[in-house]
Amino acid sequence: MLSPAEYAKAHGISAERVRQLCRAGRIQGATQQTLGPMTMWLIPSDVADPRLPRGRPAKPRLSLYQPDADAQRQARMRLRLGRQEARAIIAAMKRKGVKVQLFGSMKTGQATPHSDIDLLITDPGPLGVMRAISETLAERLTLPLDVVAEETIGRDAFARIQESLHA
């Protein structure tokens, strides 16, 4: 019979972990003995290591979603349409007197089919024009539209957007 300390040393784990495993009934044949005021676990010397692998079980490497050529073609088409829509929105807003700039992944060329169109409004122009245009177009777009007005964001956010515009 082994003590938790001896068993721990033999299996490369802490004695406290061995006691936890004994209390949980995970070490087969382990018994708790009371010797006066002290209780101690005794473990048969021939018991195998009861530990299970730590963490979550490993997931299979194969993905259930493996895009085929058709899905990739659709994703590229969605992105191309999104870029065309972004240019059309900016042109329409500028024609109505709204000062607008494209920023974010669409501006930097890092857009994916899951990106959105980020627009910064620096001068909203005539009252309500910007809102009417963005709401009307947002319903018809391939990609989501995110419109940010300069006066509604903090200085830090505006500075970061300005940096990305000039990068």
C-alpha positions as CSV (number, residue, x, y, z in Angstrom):
1,M,0.0,0.0,0.0
2,L,1.1,3.5,-0.8
3,S,0.5,6.9,0.8
4,P,-0.8,9.7,-1.4
5,A,2.7,11.3,-1.3
6,E,4.3,8.0,-2.6
7,Y,1.7,7.5,-5.2
8,A,2.0,11.2,-6.3
9,K,5.8,10.9,-6.7
10,A,5.4,7.6,-8.8
11,H,2.9,9.2,-11.1
12,G,4.3,12.8,-11.3
13,I,1.3,14.6,-9.7
14,S,0.8,16.4,-6.4
15,A,-0.2,14.6,-3.3
16,E,-3.2,17.0,-3.0
17,R,-4.3,15.9,-6.5
18,V,-4.0,12.3,-5.4
19,R,-6.3,13.0,-2.4
20,Q,-8.8,14.7,-4.7
21,L,-8.8,11.7,-7.0
22,C,-9.3,9.4,-3.9
23,R,-12.2,11.4,-2.6
24,A,-13.8,11.4,-6.1
25,G,-13.5,7.6,-6.2
26,R,-11.2,7.7,-9.2
27,I,-8.4,5.6,-7.7
28,Q,-9.6,2.0,-7.6
29,G,-9.1,0.2,-4.3
30,A,-8.0,3.4,-2.4
31,T,-9.3,3.3,1.2
32,Q,-9.3,5.9,3.9
33,Q,-7.8,4.7,7.2
34,T,-8.3,6.5,10.5
35,L,-5.3,6.4,12.8
36,G,-6.2,8.3,16.0
37,P,-7.0,11.9,15.2
38,M,-5.5,11.5,11.7
39,T,-7.1,10.1,8.5
40,M,-5.0,8.9,5.6
41,W,-5.6,7.4,2.2
42,L,-4.0,4.1,1.4
43,I,-3.6,3.1,-2.2
44,P,-2.7,-0.3,-3.6
45,S,0.7,-0.2,-5.3
46,D,-0.5,-1.9,-8.5
47,V,-3.2,0.7,-9.4
48,A,-2.9,2.4,-12.8
49,D,-2.7,6.2,-13.2
50,P,-6.4,7.4,-12.9
51,R,-5.9,10.8,-14.5
52,L,-7.9,11.7,-17.5
53,P,-6.4,14.1,-20.1
54,R,-6.7,17.7,-18.9
55,G,-8.7,20.3,-20.8
56,R,-11.3,19.7,-23.4
57,P,-11.3,16.7,-25.6
58,A,-9.4,17.3,-28.8
59,K,-11.6,18.3,-31.7
60,P,-11.1,16.6,-35.0
61,R,-9.0,18.7,-37.4
62,L,-11.4,18.3,-40.3
63,S,-13.9,21.1,-40.6
64,L,-17.5,20.4,-41.3
65,Y,-17.5,23.5,-43.6
66,Q,-15.0,23.2,-46.3
67,P,-15.9,25.8,-48.9
68,D,-16.1,24.4,-52.4
69,A,-15.3,26.4,-55.5
70,D,-18.9,27.6,-55.8
71,A,-18.9,28.9,-52.3
72,Q,-15.6,30.7,-52.8
73,R,-16.9,32.2,-56.1
74,Q,-20.0,33.5,-54.3
75,A,-17.9,35.0,-51.5
76,R,-15.7,36.8,-54.1
77,M,-18.8,38.1,-55.9
78,R,-20.3,39.3,-52.6
79,L,-17.1,41.2,-51.8
80,R,-16.9,42.7,-55.3
81,L,-20.5,43.9,-55.0
82,G,-19.8,45.3,-51.6
83,R,-17.0,47.4,-53.0
84,Q,-19.2,48.7,-55.9
85,E,-21.9,49.5,-53.4
86,A,-19.5,51.4,-51.2
87,R,-18.4,53.6,-54.2
88,A,-22.1,54.1,-55.2
89,I,-23.1,55.2,-51.7
90,I,-20.2,57.6,-51.4
91,A,-21.0,59.1,-54.8
92,A,-24.7,59.5,-53.9
93,M,-24.0,61.1,-50.6
94,K,-21.5,63.5,-52.1
95,R,-24.0,64.5,-54.8
96,K,-26.4,65.5,-52.0
97,G,-23.8,67.6,-50.2
98,V,-22.7,65.1,-47.5
99,K,-19.0,64.9,-46.8
100,V,-18.2,61.3,-46.4
101,Q,-15.1,59.1,-46.3
102,L,-14.7,55.3,-46.5
103,F,-12.6,53.7,-43.7
104,G,-11.9,50.3,-42.2
105,S,-11.2,47.1,-44.0
106,M,-12.8,48.2,-47.2
107,K,-10.5,51.2,-47.3
108,T,-7.3,49.3,-46.4
109,G,-8.0,46.5,-48.9
110,Q,-8.3,43.8,-46.1
111,A,-12.1,43.3,-46.5
112,T,-13.5,39.8,-46.5
113,P,-17.0,38.7,-47.6
114,H,-18.0,39.1,-43.9
115,S,-16.8,42.7,-43.7
116,D,-19.0,45.8,-43.5
117,I,-18.9,49.1,-45.3
118,D,-17.6,51.7,-42.8
119,L,-18.4,55.4,-43.6
120,L,-17.3,58.5,-41.7
121,I,-19.5,61.5,-42.1
122,T,-17.5,64.7,-41.5
123,D,-20.3,67.1,-42.6
124,P,-23.8,65.8,-42.8
125,G,-24.9,68.4,-45.3
126,P,-28.6,69.4,-45.5
127,L,-30.7,68.1,-42.5
128,G,-31.8,64.5,-42.8
129,V,-30.2,63.9,-46.2
130,M,-27.5,61.6,-44.8
131,R,-29.9,59.6,-42.7
132,A,-32.4,59.2,-45.6
133,I,-29.7,58.0,-48.0
134,S,-28.0,55.6,-45.6
135,E,-31.3,54.0,-44.4
136,T,-32.6,53.7,-48.0
137,L,-29.4,52.1,-49.3
138,A,-28.7,49.9,-46.2
139,E,-31.9,47.9,-47.0
140,R,-30.6,47.0,-50.5
141,L,-26.9,46.3,-49.8
142,T,-25.0,43.1,-50.0
143,L,-22.7,44.0,-47.1
144,P,-23.8,45.7,-43.8
145,L,-23.5,49.4,-43.7
146,D,-21.9,51.2,-40.7
147,V,-22.3,55.0,-40.7
148,V,-20.4,57.0,-38.1
149,A,-20.9,60.8,-37.7
150,E,-17.9,62.8,-36.6
151,E,-19.8,64.6,-33.9
152,T,-21.1,61.4,-32.3
153,I,-17.7,59.7,-31.6
154,G,-15.0,60.6,-29.1
155,R,-11.8,62.3,-30.0
156,D,-9.7,59.1,-29.7
157,A,-12.0,57.1,-32.0
158,F,-12.0,59.9,-34.5
159,A,-8.2,60.2,-34.3
160,R,-7.8,56.4,-35.0
161,I,-10.2,56.7,-38.0
162,Q,-8.3,59.7,-39.3
163,E,-5.0,57.7,-39.0
164,S,-6.5,54.8,-40.9
165,L,-7.7,57.2,-43.7
166,H,-4.2,58.5,-44.2
167,A,-2.3,55.1,-43.8
